[in-house]
Amino acid sequence: MGEKIAAILTCHNRRAKTLACLASLFNVLPHADVYLTDDDCSDGTAQEVARLYPAVHIIKGNGNLFWSRGMYSAWNEAIKGDYDYYLWLNDDVELYPYFWNELIACEQIGGGNCIISGLIEDGNGEIIYGGFDKAKRKIQRAGTPQSVWLMNGNVVLVPKTIVEQIGIIDPVYHHDSGDADYGLRAQEQGYSVMSTRQAVAKGYANTICRVRKGGLTLTERFRRLNSPLGAPIKISFYFRHKHFGLLNALAFCAHLIVLNLLPDKMVTLIYGQKYTE
């Protein structure tokens, strides 16, 4: 294996999961360079990583980076090196021993010079992440890599040539949408985004509804909507306008506002359980 690989992660107070993720990575790729954003962890994550894996490059965050900006910070350091591949990892995944071979094999099947989004399964074997096709169906296992429209960033392989063309994650995104945006940018530049054929890691599903939370006052709902863990109107507009046009962006943001103006009972009457956590 002659490729130079930079693995990119961000973490915040998930020490056991972060360490398990790194252990599964180094079990397969012991010579990978790792760039880890420590987003002001208070549980000793950074100290334990430094003790167990002193070669890991640790980038200090301020506690307010969240996923996209944490990944941006780590990647911004990694691109200073001369790497053939950049490997995104969520710090809560545990990679399977064959994960690297599967990523590379799928890139070759895709003709090379394409992004590969790894399928992630939960403890029951259900696919929970990887991406969606243009019909908004979650990508599932198949005998050949599937075309991904909206990409999840849990385990992603990005070749150097694509990074040289389109750059790294857009720092406008705070927590959500940085992964989907990157995949769409690649596709808009003529590159393919493909899935793996099988799950390459075990992970955990996030079932939080970002666009609305019940049981809150009107002020609390809008505060949460515009928080990093919600679906901030400005960032939602930016993403939609960038990829789907002005009318789509305006319509979606109007939907967010109306959805959060309506009381809980009316939302349930109209949408059922769609916007409950």
Order of alpha helices (4+ residues) and beta strands (2+ residues): beta-alpha-beta-alpha-beta-alpha-beta-beta-alpha-beta-beta-beta-beta-beta-alpha-alpha-beta-alpha-alpha-alpha-alpha
